[in-house]
């Protein structure tokens, strides 16, 4: 059994005990999601602006072209990003991957292997190589889109400040003054990415039916927010993207769920706890959840296997046939032992999984 089949086999069966969880009906789901969007995600601009995508720079590489593009996400905000396009035949439609960066002062540069300095040692070189995933995916036939998150890279509010966390906080504070009722990570981040997708779908070499997202660490969080918010995103790979504190009542108890969304439960809807709601909103579209057993935040309040069994049961409950492969809804999980990293064997598994989901390759 090869690596991909082994990983998918691990978590793509419906256990006989799935009936032990009683999930709310579709109508109740809609009520809960609406309450969550209103009270937790909040609202920003009333309408999207014309993204007015422009191609600003072109660099020919080995087997692909790397463009620098820019687009609008608000009437007073444009974003610069990289677009990596594989060599292809005229008229060919290709899958598109959003490759979202981890916490890094340079933002998008990390994902395409660009750095202002040489690595300090072998360990740092390895770390950088493990985060340059756009360079691997473009050579496997994926168009790769690599933007900066607000507060990082060219979107840093303090250009001379080396601390990415301080830049992120300042960006968040400025956003709160402009849109006081809008969550920075859970609202603004997927908004920006959806605006980019609006623009990218105008390109004749993008297949709108094959859109995916991948990210490590901060990029994993952002991939989850994006995939859960925009139904055009068909598949997501999340590596070390937060603890996702699973609370069974959030999946099964409608009264508790509504109290949670409206800030009336005993626990707040912080990012760790709210991550599971994005998992619900994105289901049953394919999701590969990857994490290290030695990562931070792995002290789940209940059994990891029980959490995964419940999520699988949720997929089995709501999955239509269009998101099944071999009769199995596509939620998969893979745990490794490499710390807070995206090691080569985990990336290889992820790319094969994405090829299965978006390219139809066995």
Secondary structure, DSSP 8 states (H G I E B T S, - for coil): --HHHHHHHHH-S--GGGGGS----HHHHHHHHHHHIIIIIB---SS------EEEEEEE-SSEEEEEEEEEEETTEEEEEEEEEE---TT--EEEEEEE--S-TTGGGGGGT--SS--SSHHHHHHHHTT-HHHHHHTTT-EEEEE--TTSGGG-SSTT---HHHHHHHHHHHHHHHSTTB-IIIIIHHHHHHHHHHHHTTSTTEEEEEEEEEEETHHHHHHHHHHHH-TT--EEEEES-------HHHHH-HHHHHHHHTT-SSS---HHHHHHHHHHHHTTSEEEEEEETTSTT---SS-HHHHHHHHHHHHHHH--GGGEETTEE-EEEEEESSSSS--HHHHHHHHHHHIIIII---
